[in-house]
Every structure is written in structure tokens, then in C-alpha cells.
Amino acid sequence: MFKRFQRLKKGLQEMVISDDCSYKEDNVDSAQFVKETLLNDNWWMKVDYILAFTAPIYDVLRKTDTDMATLHLVYEIWDSMIENVRKMIYQHEKKTEV
């Protein structure tokens, strides 16, 4: 879902900025919240971060979701996944410290 948000980012932002959109009239408070969220760079950075550290987990699931026997590969794949997740989290924490 976050990948889809990321792909549609520009379109979503254009939609909430547009005066032609009729969704704003249904629930003003919700519409304002959606607009502020979609235009917030910090929120998009969080989306990028979530995608960065979940990508290795997703890759492991994709590699092992087959009809073939993959149990013998799980330990090696698991170790590299853990290392990649740690790397992404470390890079993110280092960025936020500065």
C-alpha cells in the first residue's frame, strides 16, 4: 500500500490542492487532515523509511513463497535480511540524530 502511495504521490498532492475536487465538501475536518498529511514532507519521509526497512523482509517472503523446497535457503536469506534491516534502521537513526 505504501508503494502505491509513493507511486501516486504527485497525483494525490495535485488532487488535494485542486479546487475542482468535491471530496472537500463532504467532511471538512477529514479533508483538511488528508491535505495536510499529503503535503507534509515529513510524512513522505516516514513512508520512504518504512518502505526501506520492510523491503528486505518483503524480499524474503517473495523468495520463500514458492512450491519448491526453500527451507535450506532460509538461514542464509534470513541473516542477510536481518543485516539489511539493521543497516536501514541505522542509516535512518543516524540521519535523525544530526
Summary of the structure (lengths in Angstrom):
residues: 98
radius of gyration: 18.8
end to end distance: 29.8
largest distance: 56.7
contacts: 209
relative contact order: 0.10
helix: 82%
strand: 0%
